[in-house]
Amino acid sequence: MSHDSPKQANFAARTASYLKSHYLSLSLLLAGYGALYLSSVVLGGWTLADWGRDVTKYPISSITPLLPRGFIDPIFFVTSFPALIIGTVVLCVYSIRGIRPEIASHKEQVAVLLTAFGFAYQVIGAWPLGTLVNFPWEWQKQIVANGTIFAWALYSLSLIALVVGSISLYVHSKIYHQKHPEF
């Protein structure tokens, strides 16, 4: 048993080191996975009330999945929603934490992404305070059909991304103008 402990500790240390050195790309992957598959489930017309039923509204592809859509959509929903939240929160923390002029990083690009995606969802996403009848696009109605908690979570997450990205861009702009006073 004592042989396993050093191996487990070494594996845990290597895993922690890997996660620490790659958390930007991993959080981009999580946020991208979450946005892509969550949107595919929502745009497919599946809601939480349809759990276990196949309610495919889009044309069936030439490739038949091994599992019916009634099982795939809940799996994508359950995995992509937390992935979107975790990825976005980690990107927000990365973007705003430790901004200094002497550190060269990709924080500006992450701030631009956060601002753009937060703004885009604020403009075209489902507004939790609206009524289902007032939404101009069908997919907005599909977002709200999953419940107010879901709609509020997406709305709040996009608002946080927009604010954090904007603040980060402002700080980066100030740093840039300090380094390059001619602009």
N, C-alpha and C positions, 0 to 999 in steps of 0.2 A: 504494500500500500504506500510505502514511503517513496517508491519509484514513480508513482503516478503524480504525486504532489509537485515535484519540481517541473515535470512535463506540463502539468496543468497550469502552473504559475507562469511558465515560459510562454505557453500558448496564449494565456490571458494577456500577458504583457505585450506580445507581438500583435494580438488583435487590437488592443487599446492603442498601440502605437500606429497601426495601420489606420484605424478610424480617425485618430487625431490628425494624421497627415493628409487624409483624403476626405475630411468631412465636408468640404465645399462641393466637391464633385458628387459625393453621396447625397447631400441635401438637394442639389440640383436634380439628381436622378429621382429622388423621392417626390419632389414637387412636380416634376414632369410626369412621372408615372401617375401620381394622384390626379393631376389635371386631365391627362389624356383619358384614362379609364373611367374616371368619374363622369366626364362629359359624355363618353360613349354610352354609359349606362343611362344617364339622364336623358340624352337625346334619343335613346332607344325606346323611351316611354316606360321604363321600369320604375316602379316606386316601391317604397317599403311595404305598402299594402299588398303588393303582388308577390311577396316572398314565396318561393317554391312553385310559382306558376310561370309558364312560358307566355310572355306577352309581347313578343317581338313584333314591332310595327314597321321595321325597315326591311328591305328585300333580303331574303336569305342568300348568303353567298354560295359560291360553287363548292366551297370547302365546308363539309358538315363537321361541326365540332364533336369531340368524343362525348362531351357532357351536354345535355340540353341547356338552352339559354336560361331556363328557369333556375338552374344551379350555378351557371357561370356569372350571371348578373349580380346575385347577392355576394358572391366571392369577390368580384371586382369592386363592388360598393364597399364592402366591409374592409378591404385592404387599401383601396385608393383614397378614401376619405381621411383616415388617420395619416397616410403617407403624405397627402397634400398639406395637412396641418403641420406635421412634424417638419417636413422639408421647408415650408415657408417660414416657420418660426426660427429654425436654425439659420436660414438665409438672412432673416432680419437681425438676429444676434450677430452673425458674421459681418453684416454690412455696417452696423453701428458701433460695434465694440472695438476699442483700441485704434481709432483713426488717428494716425500721426503722419506728419510730412515725410519723415525719414523712412517709413515702411512702404515698400513697393508691393502692392497686392492687387487683387482684382475686385476690391471693394466697390470701386466706382461702377464697374459693369454690373455687379450684383444690385447696387442701388438703382441703376437705370432699369434693370429687369423688374425689380420690386415695384418701382414707381409706375412703370408701364402696365404691368399686369394688375396692380391694385386699381389704377385709374380705369383701365378697360373694364374690369368687373363692376366698378362703381357706376360706369356709364351704361353698360349693356346688360348687366346682371339683373337678377331678380331683387327687387327692393322689398324688404320684409314688411314695410309699413303699407305697401300697396295692397289692393284687393285683387283677387284672382281675375276678375273681369277686366281690370284696367291694364293688364300687362299686354303690350303690343305684340310680342312674339310668343309663339307656342312653347318654345323651350323654357322661357321664363315661367310659364305656368307649370311646366314639368318640374322645375326646381322647387317651386312652392308646394307642389303636390306631395313632395317628400316630407313635408311638415315645416312648421315655423322654426323649430330649433335648427334644422338643417339650413334653411334659408338665412337665418340670423347668423349661424356659424360661418357660412361662406361670406356673407356681407361683412361681418366683423373682421374676418381674416383678411379680406381685401382692403378694408379700411386701415388695418394695422400695417399691412404691406405698403400701402400708399403713403402713410404718415412716416414710417421708418425710412422708406426709400427716399422720400423728399427731404427729410432732415439730414440723412446721410449725404445726399447730393449737395445740399446747401453747405455742409461742413467741408466736403471735398472741393467745392467751388471756392470757399474762403482760403483753403490751403493752396489751391492752384494759383489764386491771385496773390497770395503772399510770396510764392515762389517765382511768379512771373508778373511783376508789377506793371509791365508795359501793356498787359491786356486788361 
